[in-house]
Amino acid sequence: MSDALLPRVVALEGCTNLRDLGGYRTDDGRSVRFGRVFRSASLARLTPADLPCLAALGLRTVCDLRGVRESEKAPSVLPRSEAPEIVPLSIEPRVGASLRDMLAREEATGEDVRDLLRIAYTAYATDHLPRYRTLFDLLLREERLPLLFHCSAGKDRTGFGAALLLTALGVPRATVIEDYLATNRIWGRENALPENTPAEVRDALLSAHRPLLEMALDLAAERHGGVDGLLRDGLGLDAARLARLRAMLLD
């Protein structure tokens, strides 16, 4: 498949950011298999018409990266027959309270929002890295595939997870960034914000930002002595496990 046709989106009524991570080329010329790993926004708004489409993916595992209260407030809607198992990998949205205070004061700027998001991305690369390590543990279990992981928008927590996975599979950094930024043209921005939210704040909050992802990836690597150390020590992918992951997910 041409890179121009990637990512492959699964068209749904109630989720505009569900896509297959397959098709991307690696540095050694292989490609990520289709139908094995998916990323998405929340599955809480799926319609009855969406459920057969989701069922057709044959999912066995859904990893929910949302915080506990997020998940409880908006539980996933899944097919009743042969429903995948939901595995909570909760990453609490630590900047939420600060953002609400900022919006309430009506003083927020786009740069203020990006500063808050920078705090969140720093946490993904440090405090929350064990959650992503557990995601890789699940990906290494054949009986868990196909697997889908998601957060609320499928943008930040999910975006960092997808970037880690594609990096581990040997996909070039430029392509990893392209997949991350694809949210800006695919996601319908379903998350509601107050009507008086300034446009620059709305755009900053509901967009994927290349500098944030690059900062988080670089920080995670630096803390482990480079990308190889990140994969081995941070994500538990020693040589044998990394080879197994690639054998499972690459053509």
Secondary structure, 3 states (H helix, E strand, C coil): CCHHHCCEECCCCCCCCCEECCCCECCCCCEECCCCEEEECCCCCCCCCHHHHHHCCCCCEEEECCCHHHHHHCCCCCCCCCCCEEEECCCCCCCHHHHHHHHHHCCCCHHHHHHHHHHHHHHHHCCCHHHHHHHHHHHCCHHHCCEEEECCCCCCHHHHHHHHHHHHCCCCHHHHHHHHHCHHHHCCCCCCCCCCCCHHHHHHHCCCCHHHHHHHHHHHHHCCCCHHHHHHHHCCCCHHHHHHHHHHHEC
